[in-house]
Amino acid sequence: MPTKLLIANRGEIAVRVARAARERGIEVVAVFTEADRHSLHLRYADEAVALGDDPRAYLDIERIIQAARRSGADAVHPGYGFLSENADFAEACQRARLGFVGPPPSAIRAMGSKERARAAMTAAGVPVVPGGPASTLEEARETARRVGYPILVKATDGGGGKGMRRVDREAELAQVLERTASEALSAFGSRAVYIEKAIDHPRHVEIQVLGDREGRLVHLFERDCSIQRRHQKIIEETPCPPLPPATLEEMCRVALRAAESIGYYSAGTCEFLLDSNGAFYFLEMNTRLQVEHPITELVTGVDLVHEMLRIADGEPISIDVPRRRGAAIEARINAEDPKRGFLPSPGNIEQWLAPSGPGVRVDSGVAAGSEVSPHYDPLLAKLVVWGETRAAAVARLRRALSEFAVVGIDTNLGFLLDLSQDPAFVRGDYATDFVNLHPELGATALPQAALHDLGRALGALSLLDEKSEPRAPNGTSPWVLADRARLRER
Ligand code: MV4
């Protein structure tokens, strides 16, 4: 039983993991860089260990292991990003006799290279996108002819959409091959590339799996993560609106087969592309807890971080037959300005009023007074809503977004509010090209000036309370009315 857990992460996911650990009576050790000295995740820990000045220290295996040793932690949760999918880190934890709250290093390694993963999945009978090797121009020509154009040249060690280029005809192949390989070298340290047939207008559908160390594996259904911008997910939902039950069943079976074939345990996710004919192809497996895990938690009632902690302890999964109820949607609240090309917007959060109420969960790494650092990813919080039906969840998303008020920095809240009212989104009719096809989203968003008014009004309201001066009739206040009017205008 781990009694003291070091969380090798920051922001909302460090807070999320700390909450689960504390609920289990496990002591929490946070780590922080100088830029994070006043960050919120430290407040949820029993103790905190400094990693030093370098903002990239969350990626430093030796420093993290040292911090664990110094604090007397007996296990490490890596969260997502940073060292979460680094097999060397998982091995270093084992060598230091620290429990790693995640999958075995061998499973991380098996999925670490795309070409290796494709080969392993093909051998396990998992459908992958038609494709093959491209180590020479000759070989690339052969592979491309076999699968048929258009094709994608992908970096073997790439990820997150980097190192991926489309080729429509053979005349372009040589040049694109060379470009992708040299970009791969500078970004990933290897020139290795391979070829896949390009799937048009795919949906991105992923299956959550959970395995214990006795070899039991269950799936926890799908998440549709098609709404992305530059390979950053913005909205995720479950169920996937147009997925037929038979396809879902097959996808879940395939995901379990994929996980089983590499001896997987802990929480993991198999990503698929779903084409417009309903065919699906394995893309990759994420061998970590994902940002969007809460939507799965809301429909299944399973707490994935509790399960990860149990499994790391050698305990069995606590679920028998996976069931789910209703629909859940997550919206990522980022510090960025949609009106200026989603430029990052670091700075001080002066006011922060998060929504709550029935069916609303906010996983946040900030509060009023937080400083948003330019050194880290811009995710401030995840708004996660549940409804008995998709329509109820969409209505709740809109309601909750309209309650959200952030003052001091720019956020994508206006963009998300627009998106939540877009007719195609409301119908569930979208694919991975949705954001590109809707450049108008966010353009009409609530002006920042209005949010500043709202912030001042919030301040004024608390002053009124202190002085017990009379409120506006029927308990409303001018700023609420003004804000409602603004929302109606849109
Ligand atoms: C593809 C694809 C179409 N065909 N592969 C982008 C990130 C990386 N994980 C895989 N990606 C894609 N691979 C084939 N053979 C289209 C994408 C893609 C995409 C995938 C999921 C979500 C959003 C996307 C946006 C653009 C392209």
Residues whose N, C-alpha, C, O or C-beta is under 5 A from the ligand:
A	BS01	MV4	V129 L152 G160 G161 E196 K197 A198 I199 H204 C225 S226 Q228 T432
